[in-house]
């Protein structure tokens, strides 16, 4: 693989079947079609796509149609777990090497320029997330085995509060332990998460923590309540370009 790398990220699609709508309002079936078309029209196409969780919305029967549509993407895809996903059913549609020895979707995508680590933070049938003991052990081993190349980490749940009343109580519940671990490795440059349906970034211990906005709908980060929410129906994909040792990120509107 070439030294420069372009990664596409698609998050929180919340896909439902063609005859349904998310929350009886949002056509996430058509939005996935639009997402794939937008990706395929890119002049510079990513080397691969990270699908960073909440692929479907609660019903495992949606996976078949979801992955049929994703086959039209012109690059490899790497699915991740979100809180609305169903781990045992999702594993039927992905490569076995993306599942660790304990059955979680923890894996590393290696390239000449940098390594991409994808973490499983989902607790089945819970909204909040965690990095369980075996996943933390797996991560520590991966970090120890790679201290040369830059590392980007993807996870569904944020390990930090972002200032959102709607999402801060359902983040990764042991984010502090996670940050303490990765901060020991100076080659970890970025942590990118989904889940929050908005744009956010901050720097902690010289590591940038940022969100990927949803491909389906956005929640106002400053919303004070779940009542009468004015949701933004614009969807986005994220492009992460590693070039000449630097990481450049861009949120791109889905047309």
N, C-alpha and C positions, 0 to 999 in steps of 0.2 A: 504493500500500500504506500501511496505517496506520502511525503513528509507533511504536507499541509492536509488538513482534514476539515470537512464541512459536515456537521451533524444537524439533522432536522429533528425537531421535537414537536410532537402532537400530544396534547394532554386533555383529559377530562372531556372526551367526546360524548359520554353518556348516551351511547347509541341505543335507539329503540327501533322496533320494526316499522316498516313503511306505513302500516295502518294505524300507528299510534303516535302520540306526541308526548314529549317530556313535560311533566306537570300540566298536561293537557293544553300546552301552549307552543312548545318549541319543537320544530321539525329537525331533530338531530339526525334522522336518516338522510335527508337532503343535505344537511350540513356536512356529513361525512363525504358524500359524493362531491360536494363543492371543495372540500379540503383536499381530496385526492386530485381533483382537476387543477387546483391552484398549485399544488406541489409539482405536478407533471408539467406545468407551464413555466416553471422556474428556468431561467437561462443557465444558471449554475446550480445543478441538482446536487443535493446532499449525497454523501457516500452511503448513508443509511439513516433510518428514522428510529428514534426512541418514542415509543407510545407509553407515556408515563402515568398510566393508571386511570381508573374509572373509564375503561374502554366502553363498557355497556352499563346500563342502569338496572342493576339488581336481578334481571331475569337471564339466567344462563342460556336460554334458547336463542338469545340475540347473537351469541358468538358466531354461529355459522354464517349468518348474513354479514356480520361485521368483517370477518376475515375474507369472505368472498370479495367484498368491495376493496379491502386493503391489498388484495392481490394485484390490483391495477396500479398501485404505486410502483414506480420504475426503479425502486431500490429495495434492499433488504429492510425488514422491520424487526424491532426488538421490543416486544410487549412487556409491560410491567404491571404489578398488582396495585389496585386502588381499593378504597373501602367499599365501592359498589361492585367490585368484581367478585367472582367465585373461583377460588384457587384451583380446586380439583377439576372443574370444567375447563378453565383456561389452559391448564396444563395439557389438555388433549389436543390443543391447536398450536402448540409451540414446540420448538426444538428441545429434545431432552437435555441438551447441554446447558440450557438456561435455568435448570432446576438444580439446586444444591442437594447434598446427600440427605438433608432433613425435609426436603419437599418444598422449600421456599424458592422464590424466583430471585436469587442472588447470583449475579454473573458479571464477568468482565469482558468487554470488547477491546481487544488489543489491536493497536496499529503501530506503525513506525514512529509516529509523532507523539502520541499520547495514549493513555489508557482511559477507558470509560467504564466506571463501576456503576452498576444498577442494583438498587437495594429494594427488598421487599419489606415494606413497613405496615402492611395491612394486618389487622386483626379481624378474622372472619366474623361477619355480621355485626361489626362495631364501626362507628364512624371515626373515632380517634385511631391513632396509629402507635406503633412501637417498633423498635429493633430488638427482637428477642435475643436471648443469651447466645443461641447458636449462630444467629446472623451477625451479632457483634464479634464473635470469635472468627467467623468466616471473613468479615471485613478486616479485622486486625491481621489475619494471615495474608490477605491480598496486599495490604499496605506494606507489610514487612518484606514481601517478595518482590516489591517494585518500588525502589527508592530512587530510580534513575530518571524515569520519564514523568512528565506532568500527568496529573490525574484530575479528571472531572467526575464528580459523583452525582448521580440522579437518584431521587427518591420521590415518592408520592406525597407523603405528609411532610410539612415543614418541621425542622427540628427547633424552630424558634417562634416566638410570637411576632406577628407582623403588625399589630395594632388594630386587629379586626375583632369586634365583639362576636361576629358570626363564626370565626374560624380558630381563634386563639385557644379555645378550650378543647378543640379536637385536633390538635397538632400531634406530632410524634412525642409521646409522653416521656421518653428518656433522651430527649435531644441534647441535654447538657452532657451526658456521658458520651454521646456520639461526637460532640464538638471537642470534648477533652481528648478523645482518641485521635481524631483526624488532625488536630492542631499540633500533634507531635511529628507530623510528616510535612515538611516544607514543600513537597512537590504536589500537594493537594491545593489546587488553585481555586476551584469553584464547586459549589453545591447548588444544584438546580432542582426545584420541586414543583409539583402541580398542586392540586387539591383546593387552592384558595380562589381560583377564578378571578384573578386580578394581577396587576403588575406591582412588583415589590423587589427591592434589593437593599442590601446592607453589607458591611464588611466586618468580620469578627476574626481576630487573630490572623489578619492578612489573607483570609479566605473570603471570597465574595459569595454571599448567599442571595439567590434570586429566584423568582417564580417564573413559571411559564403560564401565561394567560390561557384560559380554556379555548378549545376549538369550538365550543358550543355557545355558552353564555357567560357574561361577566357579572360578578357581584361587587357593588361599591365597597371599597375597603373601609370607608368611614360610616357604613350603615349602622344605625343604633339599634335596630330591631329587625326581625324577620318579617314583620307585618308590613304590607303595602310596599314591598321592595320594588324599585324601578330597575329591572335588570337590563343590562346592555346586551342586545342580541348579536353583536358583532363577535365573530370568532377569529382566532389567531393561531398561527404556527410560529415556532421559535427557530431561528437559525443560529447555530453556534459555529463560528469559523475560527479554527486554530491555524494561524498563518504567521510564519517567521517568529515563532515562540510566543505570540500574543493571542489572546482570545477576544474575539469581537462577537457580540450578541445583537440580534435584531429580531423584534416582534413584527411579523408580517400579517397584514389583514387577509382573511380568506375572502375571496371574491365569489 
